[in-house]
């Protein structure tokens, strides 16, 4: 069994490979008091590693949400706050989160599946 210190050390090593920065935008709807809604957003930044994924099992699993777009994989620190439907911007490219892999147990990173926005 891993100790807390061992897991923290593994997470730190994993984060050393995250050389890019992502802007995470989350949109929320709230009542406008007149029967409608207003849309607001919050943003945060987080280190990450972005790469196209060649994992066809992932592409198949999220095919409906990818809508014929290529899947990308974005790896964040284990404690990053990323949710389905968040918008991610890395190096001037905009993506939407279509899925989050895991958690599976001892998490050293948070891995998200993205689709580039058109």
HELIX and SHEET records of a PDB file:
HELIX    1   1 UNK A    4  UNK A   15  1                                  12    
HELIX    2   2 UNK A   56  UNK A   61  1                                   6    
HELIX    3   3 UNK A   63  UNK A   66  1                                   4    
SHEET    1   A 7 UNK A  20  UNK A  31  0                                        
SHEET    2   A 7 UNK A  37  UNK A  52 -1                                        
SHEET    3   A 7 UNK A  71  UNK A  77 -1                                        
SHEET    4   A 7 UNK A 109  UNK A 116 -1                                        
SHEET    5   A 7 UNK A  93  UNK A 101 -1                                        
SHEET    6   A 7 UNK A  87  UNK A  90 -1                                        
SHEET    7   A 7 UNK A  20  UNK A  31 -1                                        
END                                                                             
